[in-house]
Amino acid sequence: MKIFVKLVLLCTLIIPFTGCFSVEQLPSKTEFYLNEEAVIDNRYQITLNDIMSQDHFQDVEPENDHYLVLEFKITNISSETQTIDQEKTFRLKIGDTIYADLNHNKNTEIAPQESIMYQLIYDVNELDHYEILFYSGIVDNNIKFITK
């Protein structure tokens, strides 16, 4: 009988704590719009600050409808220097086509707690919105910024 009482007491103490240690995580937000702040991997804080359309870039007319100019504010919120890799980080994808950034951004190092303005320029056809993918590591399509 003593064993039964001990088991009941033990269960009443353990059951309330089992919910505290759940391994299931709520899905995180993956789509962001103008002026919405995205926090990625506890390394970056990124905001799409401005969306512009231009008829010329460096005195060259676009091959498509216009130049899409996107300005991001990127803050390194980690304690280590982070690198924005111009070849891998941001991607504008429309259908099966990945568009090249015409601004020729180089790999950019951001010191801890430092913020930079990062501008992307694409020669694109007119659409009602665009999706810019941000890859932060091994997992593809971590987040997307949507222009509307």
Beta strands, then each sheet from edge to edge (+ up, - down):
strand 1: 31-32
strand 2: 37-40
strand 3: 44-54
strand 4: 66-76
strand 5: 82-84
strand 6: 90-94
strand 7: 97-99
strand 8: 108-110
strand 9: 115-124
strand 10: 130-134
strand 11: 143-147
sheet 1: 1+ 11+ 10- 6+ 7-
sheet 2: 2+ 3- 4+ 9-
sheet 3: 5+ 8-
end
